[in-house]
Amino acid sequence: MNSVFCLVKKTHTSLCAGYVTMKQQKDNPDMKSFFLCLFLCLSMSLLGQYEKNIQLAAPDTSAENSFLSVYLNRSSASDFTDIELSDEEISDLLWSANGINRPASGKRTAPSALNAQDIDIFLFSSDGVFLYIPENHELQMVSESDSRVLLVGESFSVVPPQVLLLVSDVSRFTFGTDEMRMEWAAIDAGIVTQNILLFCSWNNILARPRSVMEKDKIIRLLGLSDSQHVLLNIPLSK
């Protein structure tokens, strides 16, 4: 017990002595100057970091047909017309979105996690609902009903003549937790969407990526499985 008391007393004495020493140093004019210089040096060091920022040159979007103009003109349409895309435009758009650009390997214009090619594109129009088959570059009819309203509701003054729907089949990922697969699905859908939007920007097509829709009704209409997730829709018009 006495040894513990002695240890506590010794520690208390050391702390008090340290405090007195620091106070004396603080009251010392030389120490005040030292701390002021130290503060200024640290401040200059921090400010110096910002001098290393790099000012980038402005993007060259001056050329009328430059590639950068695709990005310059990209925007999400706030409303649409009733003028539909031609069959040729739909064909080129779907290939650009997620078509096969390397036939020998079957790889796509859009990369996907693990090359799972999990994204399927459905076309909704007044003629019905179609599934894009990249391997044959064709549209396969899924339903004869005009179901565009399930995707866009009353969001616009007119119902866009064509709407694309992106669905991810996460069963195509060969491994990964459910959470990982859903993250990959969202990323892959975003990549395909950007392909669509850039094509539309280049060809003066109105487009807008959206996530709001009647998903439960769409799942029943398309007969989707539990592994197929409805992610995004993109209304289109001229």
Phi and psi in degrees as a GROMACS rama.xvg file:
@    title "Ramachandran Plot"
@    xaxis  label "Phi"
@    yaxis  label "Psi"
@TYPE xy
-62.3995  -36.6417  ASN-2
-66.0081  -38.2291  SER-3
-65.1505  -42.5331  VAL-4
-61.1222  -42.907  PHE-5
-63.2906  -38.7848  CYS-6
-65.7801  -43.3254  LEU-7
-63.5715  -43.5312  VAL-8
-62.97  -41.0369  LYS-9
-64.2225  -42.6723  LYS-10
-64.0888  -42.5827  THR-11
-62.2398  -41.7773  HIS-12
-63.6864  -40.106  THR-13
-65.5598  -42.6069  SER-14
-64.032  -42.254  LEU-15
-63.4265  -42.172  CYS-16
-63.2492  -40.1671  ALA-17
-64.166  -39.2892  GLY-18
-64.4388  -43.9322  TYR-19
-62.1378  -42.2679  VAL-20
-61.8672  -44.7993  THR-21
-64.28  -38.2068  MET-22
-65.9863  -40.2952  LYS-23
-63.7735  -40.4048  GLN-24
-65.5169  -37.089  GLN-25
-67.3787  -37.9723  LYS-26
-77.4069  -11.3665  ASP-27
-76.2203  124.759  ASN-28
-56.6059  -36.8021  PRO-29
-64.7281  -39.3509  ASP-30
-68.1026  -36.4146  MET-31
-61.1709  -42.0679  LYS-32
-64.3998  -38.7918  SER-33
-61.9156  -48.4021  PHE-34
-66.047  -33.8026  PHE-35
-64.9884  -43.9669  LEU-36
-63.4257  -40.396  CYS-37
-62.469  -42.1431  LEU-38
-62.8681  -43.3811  PHE-39
-64.8129  -39.6707  LEU-40
-63.8487  -43.6239  CYS-41
-64.564  -39.825  LEU-42
-63.1781  -44.5225  SER-43
-64.739  -35.2503  MET-44
-64.146  -42.4927  SER-45
-67.5999  -41.4022  LEU-46
-65.1306  -33.6135  LEU-47
-63.702  -27.3848  GLY-48
-61.5838  -36.94  GLN-49
-74.2821  -16.946  TYR-50
-72.0687  -11.1293  GLU-51
-90.378  -0.324622  LYS-52
-61.0292  146.796  ASN-53
-109.514  120.93  ILE-54
-81.6887  115.908  GLN-55
-83.5532  150.229  LEU-56
-69.6309  147.471  ALA-57
-64.8681  141.604  ALA-58
-58.434  138.61  PRO-59
-85.7325  92.4732  ASP-60
-109.737  18.1111  THR-61
-72.5878  -36.8352  SER-62
-66.0252  133.328  ALA-63
-59.2239  -38.9146  GLU-64
-111.503  25.7272  ASN-65
-69.5445  153.692  SER-66
-61.5231  -33.7447  PHE-67
-66.8285  -20.5002  LEU-68
-65.3802  -23.4122  SER-69
-60.534  -42.3418  VAL-70
-76.4714  -37.0347  TYR-71
-60.4755  -38.8251  LEU-72
-93.4229  -2.17588  ASN-73
-69.2009  130.729  ARG-74
-157.182  161.019  SER-75
-97.2946  122.129  SER-76
-66.7065  139.701  ALA-77
-92.0467  -16.0406  SER-78
-155.161  170.746  ASP-79
-134.959  168.383  PHE-80
-109.265  178.671  THR-81
-96.316  12.9499  ASP-82
-87.2785  117.033  ILE-83
-87.5236  161.843  GLU-84
-74.6507  149.125  LEU-85
-72.9578  165.259  SER-86
-59.3983  -37.8944  ASP-87
-65.9918  -41.4378  GLU-88
-65.0125  -41.0452  GLU-89
-62.9622  -41.9232  ILE-90
-60.1845  -49.5548  SER-91
-66.1797  -37.5409  ASP-92
-64.5063  -45.7604  LEU-93
-66.181  -39.3031  LEU-94
-65.0476  -43.3165  TRP-95
-63.4582  -35.3185  SER-96
-66.9898  -49.9659  ALA-97
-161.261  34.7923  ASN-98
-81.9731  173.733  GLY-99
-87.4052  118.576  ILE-100
-109.338  -2.52206  ASN-101
-135.449  84.5292  ARG-102
-55.6304  -34.0427  PRO-103
-61.7366  -35.2499  ALA-104
-106.801  -12.4258  SER-105
75.4361  14.068  GLY-106
-78.9138  158.512  LYS-107
-105.916  167.981  ARG-108
-67.7002  -24.8586  THR-109
-108.977  126.44  ALA-110
-68.4218  157.389  PRO-111
-143.091  152.599  SER-112
-59.2279  129.648  ALA-113
61.0796  15.8812  LEU-114
51.7385  38.6372  ASN-115
-74.3434  -19.741  ALA-116
49.8037  52.221  GLN-117
-81.3359  -14.638  ASP-118
-87.966  124.783  ILE-119
-108.46  142.689  ASP-120
-113.625  125.872  ILE-121
-108.576  139.973  PHE-122
-107.059  121.613  LEU-123
-103.706  128.207  PHE-124
-148.475  -179.841  SER-125
-67.0785  -18.1647  SER-126
-85.3452  -9.35967  ASP-127
133.209  -161.961  GLY-128
-117.616  133.79  VAL-129
-130.411  146.475  PHE-130
-104.196  128.264  LEU-131
-77.3625  125.591  TYR-132
-107.819  99.2113  ILE-133
-60.4654  -36.5314  PRO-134
-59.4046  -35.5867  GLU-135
-106.649  -3.10701  ASN-136
46.5505  61.3729  HIS-137
-143.889  163.15  GLU-138
-104.845  123.801  LEU-139
-102.946  122.947  GLN-140
-67.0589  132.929  MET-141
-110.342  -34.5276  VAL-142
-152.845  144.986  SER-143
-88.9786  -6.01444  GLU-144
-80.1526  147.464  SER-145
-84.7035  101.342  ASP-146
-114.54  23.7569  SER-147
-59.4071  -32.8867  ARG-148
-61.3403  -26.1472  VAL-149
-66.081  -24.1439  LEU-150
-92.9026  -39.293  LEU-151
-114.527  -15.6054  VAL-152
55.2893  -128.1  GLY-153
-114.974  35.4979  GLU-154
-70.336  -23.7817  SER-155
-128.009  164.922  PHE-156
-66.4725  -30.396  SER-157
-130.819  153.285  VAL-158
-75.0476  120.591  VAL-159
-55.0672  138.788  PRO-160
-64.3189  -28.1082  PRO-161
-139.59  141.712  GLN-162
-137.09  131.45  VAL-163
-95.5631  142.768  LEU-164
-122.783  130.278  LEU-165
-104.844  125.93  LEU-166
-125.033  134.378  VAL-167
-107.656  129.772  SER-168
-100.269  97.8598  ASP-169
-72.2987  -9.35507  VAL-170
-69.1973  -14.4156  SER-171
-78.0984  -14.0954  ARG-172
-75.4151  128.45  PHE-173
-78.0622  -14.6972  THR-174
-158.465  177.718  PHE-175
113.255  151.262  GLY-176
-72.4868  168.024  THR-177
-58.9844  -40.1668  ASP-178
-64.739  -43.9034  GLU-179
-62.3195  -43.0644  MET-180
-63.629  -38.7667  ARG-181
-69.2835  -34.707  MET-182
-63.7697  -46.2885  GLU-183
-61.9095  -40.9283  TRP-184
-60.4408  -44.4797  ALA-185
-64.4581  -41.9867  ALA-186
-63.5864  -46.0118  ILE-187
-62.6067  -39.7681  ASP-188
-64.4017  -37.7048  ALA-189
-64.7094  -38.2108  GLY-190
-65.4447  -46.2866  ILE-191
-62.4632  -40.6813  VAL-192
-59.9125  -43.4141  THR-193
-65.204  -37.3758  GLN-194
-57.3018  -43.8259  ASN-195
-63.0245  -47.2085  ILE-196
-66.1597  -37.2602  LEU-197
-70.1547  -37.5757  LEU-198
-61.4179  -43.9472  PHE-199
-65.3018  -37.7618  CYS-200
-61.4773  -43.8964  SER-201
-66.8718  -32.5335  TRP-202
-105.574  16.634  ASN-203
54.3827  45.5047  ASN-204
-106.908  133.747  ILE-205
-76.2095  134.697  LEU-206
-154.805  154.266  ALA-207
-154.549  122.901  ARG-208
-76.932  136.046  PRO-209
-141.881  151.605  ARG-210
-114.501  -11.647  SER-211
-80.712  128.517  VAL-212
-174.95  170.659  MET-213
-88.1226  81.7891  GLU-214
-62.7491  -42.149  LYS-215
-61.4034  -42.7603  ASP-216
-68.4004  -36.4545  LYS-217
-65.7905  -42.0324  ILE-218
-59.9064  -42.4174  ILE-219
-68.6458  -41.0094  ARG-220
-60.8411  -44.2112  LEU-221
-88.0982  -9.67457  LEU-222
64.4838  42.6118  GLY-223
-75.7391  150.36  LEU-224
-86.5522  174.815  SER-225
-65.0276  -22.7639  ASP-226
-87.5717  -6.63344  SER-227
-99.3535  120.05  GLN-228
-114.387  125.654  HIS-229
-76.2558  121.994  VAL-230
-115.095  -58.4476  LEU-231
-139.638  153.087  LEU-232
-127.857  150.385  ASN-233
-131.582  100.639  ILE-234
-66.1091  149.486  PRO-235
-137.074  147.642  LEU-236
-167.302  168.987  SER-237
